[in-house]
Amino acid sequence: MAYVINDDCISCGACAAGCPTEAISEGEGKYVIDAALCINCGACADVCPVGAPQAE
C-alpha cells in the first residue's frame, strides 16, 4: 500500500527531497504522493518534521 500525506503537511518539501522514486510533488496546499510510483519504503515519513506521510 502506498503512503499518503495527511492535512498536517506544512509544505516544507522534505518528503519530496527524501523520496527515492520521485513519487512526491507539490499539490494544492500540501504535498501529494503518486501511488503508482510509491514503493512503500517510508523514507518520506522518516524525514517529515510533522509526521504527515502515513502508510495507508
N, CA, C and O atoms as a GROMACS GRO file, in nm:
protein
  224
    1MET      N    1   0.084  -0.119   0.000
    1MET     CA    2   0.000   0.000   0.000
    1MET      C    3   0.088   0.125   0.000
    1MET      O    4   0.192   0.129   0.067
    2ALA      N    5   0.048   0.222  -0.073
    2ALA     CA    6   0.122   0.347  -0.084
    2ALA      C    7   0.103   0.434   0.039
    2ALA      O    8   0.005   0.421   0.112
    3TYR      N    9   0.197   0.523   0.061
    3TYR     CA   10   0.184   0.624   0.166
    3TYR      C   11   0.093   0.735   0.114
    3TYR      O   12   0.082   0.756  -0.007
    4VAL      N   13   0.030   0.806   0.205
    4VAL     CA   14  -0.047   0.926   0.174
    4VAL      C   15  -0.002   1.036   0.269
    4VAL      O   16   0.048   1.008   0.378
    5ILE      N   17  -0.020   1.160   0.228
    5ILE     CA   18   0.017   1.273   0.312
    5ILE      C   19  -0.110   1.335   0.368
    5ILE      O   20  -0.200   1.374   0.294
    6ASN      N   21  -0.116   1.342   0.500
    6ASN     CA   22  -0.238   1.394   0.564
    6ASN      C   23  -0.235   1.548   0.571
    6ASN      O   24  -0.140   1.611   0.524
    7ASP      N   25  -0.338   1.605   0.630
    7ASP     CA   26  -0.353   1.750   0.634
    7ASP      C   27  -0.257   1.820   0.730
    7ASP      O   28  -0.258   1.943   0.739
    8ASP      N   29  -0.176   1.744   0.802
    8ASP     CA   30  -0.075   1.805   0.889
    8ASP      C   31   0.042   1.861   0.809
    8ASP      O   32   0.127   1.931   0.865
    9CYS      N   33   0.048   1.832   0.680
    9CYS     CA   34   0.156   1.876   0.591
    9CYS      C   35   0.174   2.028   0.598
    9CYS      O   36   0.078   2.103   0.588
   10ILE      N   37   0.300   2.071   0.615
   10ILE     CA   38   0.333   2.214   0.620
   10ILE      C   39   0.402   2.259   0.491
   10ILE      O   40   0.456   2.370   0.485
   11SER      N   41   0.402   2.175   0.388
   11SER     CA   42   0.459   2.206   0.256
   11SER      C   43   0.605   2.247   0.262
   11SER      O   44   0.647   2.340   0.192
   12CYS      N   45   0.683   2.179   0.344
   12CYS     CA   46   0.825   2.212   0.355
   12CYS      C   47   0.909   2.147   0.245
   12CYS      O   48   1.018   2.195   0.213
   13GLY      N   49   0.858   2.038   0.186
   13GLY     CA   50   0.930   1.971   0.077
   13GLY      C   51   1.030   1.866   0.120
   13GLY      O   52   1.094   1.804   0.036
   14ALA      N   53   1.045   1.844   0.249
   14ALA     CA   54   1.142   1.745   0.297
   14ALA      C   55   1.109   1.606   0.244
   14ALA      O   56   1.199   1.531   0.207
   15CYS      N   57   0.982   1.573   0.238
   15CYS     CA   58   0.941   1.440   0.191
   15CYS      C   59   0.978   1.420   0.045
   15CYS      O   60   1.027   1.313   0.007
   16ALA      N   61   0.956   1.522  -0.037
   16ALA     CA   62   0.987   1.511  -0.179
   16ALA      C   63   1.137   1.492  -0.200
   16ALA      O   64   1.179   1.414  -0.285
   17ALA      N   65   1.216   1.564  -0.124
   17ALA     CA   66   1.361   1.552  -0.135
   17ALA      C   67   1.409   1.415  -0.091
   17ALA      O   68   1.511   1.366  -0.141
   18GLY      N   69   1.337   1.352   0.002
   18GLY     CA   70   1.378   1.222   0.055
   18GLY      C   71   1.324   1.103  -0.020
   18GLY      O   72   1.361   0.990   0.010
   19CYS      N   73   1.237   1.125  -0.119
   19CYS     CA   74   1.174   1.014  -0.190
   19CYS      C   75   1.265   0.958  -0.300
   19CYS      O   76   1.303   1.031  -0.392
   20PRO      N   77   1.301   0.830  -0.292
   20PRO     CA   78   1.392   0.772  -0.391
   20PRO      C   79   1.328   0.750  -0.529
   20PRO      O   80   1.400   0.733  -0.628
   21THR      N   81   1.196   0.750  -0.538
   21THR     CA   82   1.129   0.727  -0.667
   21THR      C   83   1.065   0.853  -0.724
   21THR      O   84   0.997   0.846  -0.827
   22GLU      N   85   1.087   0.967  -0.659
   22GLU     CA   86   1.030   1.095  -0.703
   22GLU      C   87   0.878   1.087  -0.717
   22GLU      O   88   0.821   1.143  -0.810
   23ALA      N   89   0.814   1.017  -0.623
   23ALA     CA   90   0.669   0.998  -0.625
   23ALA      C   91   0.593   1.114  -0.562
   23ALA      O   92   0.470   1.117  -0.567
   24ILE      N   93   0.665   1.209  -0.502
   24ILE     CA   94   0.600   1.317  -0.427
   24ILE      C   95   0.616   1.450  -0.500
   24ILE      O   96   0.724   1.486  -0.546
   25SER      N   97   0.504   1.521  -0.509
   25SER     CA   98   0.505   1.652  -0.573
   25SER      C   99   0.418   1.748  -0.495
   25SER      O  100   0.337   1.707  -0.412
   26GLU      N  101   0.436   1.877  -0.522
   26GLU     CA  102   0.359   1.979  -0.452
   26GLU      C  103   0.219   1.984  -0.509
   26GLU      O  104   0.200   1.993  -0.630
   27GLY      N  105   0.121   1.977  -0.421
   27GLY     CA  106  -0.019   1.982  -0.462
   27GLY      C  107  -0.084   2.109  -0.410
   27GLY      O  108  -0.016   2.205  -0.374
   28GLU      N  109  -0.215   2.109  -0.406
   28GLU     CA  110  -0.292   2.223  -0.356
   28GLU      C  111  -0.285   2.229  -0.204
   28GLU      O  112  -0.359   2.156  -0.136
   29GLY      N  113  -0.199   2.313  -0.149
   29GLY     CA  114  -0.191   2.331  -0.005
   29GLY      C  115  -0.110   2.228   0.071
   29GLY      O  116  -0.081   2.247   0.189
   30LYS      N  117  -0.072   2.119   0.006
   30LYS     CA  118   0.011   2.017   0.069
   30LYS      C  119   0.075   1.932  -0.041
   30LYS      O  120   0.034   1.937  -0.157
   31TYR      N  121   0.175   1.856  -0.003
   31TYR     CA  122   0.239   1.766  -0.098
   31TYR      C  123   0.153   1.640  -0.116
   31TYR      O  124   0.076   1.604  -0.027
   32VAL      N  125   0.166   1.576  -0.231
   32VAL     CA  126   0.088   1.456  -0.262
   32VAL      C  127   0.182   1.346  -0.312
   32VAL      O  128   0.288   1.373  -0.368
   33ILE      N  129   0.140   1.222  -0.291
   33ILE     CA  130   0.219   1.106  -0.332
   33ILE      C  131   0.146   1.033  -0.443
   33ILE      O  132   0.028   1.001  -0.431
   34ASP      N  133   0.218   1.006  -0.552
   34ASP     CA  134   0.164   0.928  -0.663
   34ASP      C  135   0.172   0.781  -0.623
   34ASP      O  136   0.280   0.724  -0.617
   35ALA      N  137   0.057   0.721  -0.597
   35ALA     CA  138   0.052   0.582  -0.550
   35ALA      C  139   0.116   0.485  -0.649
   35ALA      O  140   0.167   0.380  -0.608
   36ALA      N  141   0.113   0.516  -0.777
   36ALA     CA  142   0.171   0.428  -0.878
   36ALA      C  143   0.324   0.424  -0.869
   36ALA      O  144   0.386   0.327  -0.910
   37LEU      N  145   0.385   0.531  -0.815
   37LEU     CA  146   0.530   0.537  -0.804
   37LEU      C  147   0.581   0.503  -0.665
   37LEU      O  148   0.698   0.469  -0.648
   38CYS      N  149   0.495   0.511  -0.565
   38CYS     CA  150   0.534   0.486  -0.426
   38CYS      C  151   0.569   0.338  -0.407
   38CYS      O  152   0.494   0.249  -0.447
   39ILE      N  153   0.686   0.313  -0.345
   39ILE     CA  154   0.730   0.176  -0.319
   39ILE      C  155   0.716   0.139  -0.171
   39ILE      O  156   0.768   0.037  -0.126
   40ASN      N  157   0.645   0.224  -0.094
   40ASN     CA  158   0.615   0.197   0.046
   40ASN      C  159   0.742   0.181   0.130
   40ASN      O  160   0.747   0.098   0.220
   41CYS      N  161   0.844   0.262   0.100
   41CYS     CA  162   0.971   0.249   0.172
   41CYS      C  163   0.973   0.326   0.304
   41CYS      O  164   1.050   0.293   0.394
   42GLY      N  165   0.887   0.428   0.316
   42GLY     CA  166   0.882   0.506   0.439
   42GLY      C  167   0.985   0.617   0.450
   42GLY      O  168   0.993   0.683   0.554
   43ALA      N  169   1.064   0.639   0.346
   43ALA     CA  170   1.166   0.745   0.351
   43ALA      C  171   1.102   0.881   0.375
   43ALA      O  172   1.159   0.964   0.447
   44CYS      N  173   0.987   0.906   0.317
   44CYS     CA  174   0.918   1.034   0.334
   44CYS      C  175   0.878   1.054   0.480
   44CYS      O  176   0.893   1.164   0.534
   45ALA      N  177   0.827   0.951   0.542
   45ALA     CA  178   0.784   0.959   0.682
   45ALA      C  179   0.905   0.982   0.774
   45ALA      O  180   0.893   1.050   0.875
   46ASP      N  181   1.019   0.925   0.738
   46ASP     CA  182   1.138   0.938   0.820
   46ASP      C  183   1.191   1.082   0.825
   46ASP      O  184   1.248   1.123   0.926
   47VAL      N  185   1.172   1.158   0.717
   47VAL     CA  186   1.227   1.294   0.712
   47VAL      C  187   1.125   1.403   0.740
   47VAL      O  188   1.163   1.519   0.757
   48CYS      N  189   0.999   1.370   0.746
   48CYS     CA  190   0.894   1.471   0.768
   48CYS      C  191   0.897   1.522   0.912
   48CYS      O  192   0.891   1.442   1.006
   49PRO      N  193   0.906   1.655   0.931
   49PRO     CA  194   0.912   1.709   1.068
   49PRO      C  195   0.779   1.703   1.144
   49PRO      O  196   0.777   1.718   1.266
   50VAL      N  197   0.668   1.682   1.072
   50VAL     CA  198   0.536   1.679   1.138
   50VAL      C  199   0.463   1.546   1.125
   50VAL      O  200   0.350   1.533   1.170
   51GLY      N  201   0.528   1.446   1.064
   51GLY     CA  202   0.469   1.314   1.053
   51GLY      C  203   0.350   1.304   0.959
   51GLY      O  204   0.261   1.222   0.979
   52ALA      N  205   0.347   1.390   0.856
   52ALA     CA  206   0.232   1.391   0.765
   52ALA      C  207   0.220   1.268   0.676
   52ALA      O  208   0.109   1.221   0.655
   53PRO      N  209   0.331   1.212   0.624
   53PRO     CA  210   0.316   1.089   0.544
   53PRO      C  211   0.278   0.970   0.633
   53PRO      O  212   0.342   0.944   0.734
   54GLN      N  213   0.174   0.901   0.594
   54GLN     CA  214   0.126   0.787   0.670
   54GLN      C  215   0.103   0.668   0.576
   54GLN      O  216   0.060   0.686   0.462
   55ALA      N  217   0.132   0.549   0.624
   55ALA     CA  218   0.101   0.429   0.546
   55ALA      C  219  -0.049   0.415   0.539
   55ALA      O  220  -0.118   0.432   0.639
   56GLU      N  221  -0.100   0.385   0.421
   56GLU     CA  222  -0.244   0.368   0.401
   56GLU      C  223  -0.294   0.241   0.461
   56GLU      O  224  -0.414   0.212   0.453
   0.00000   0.00000   0.00000
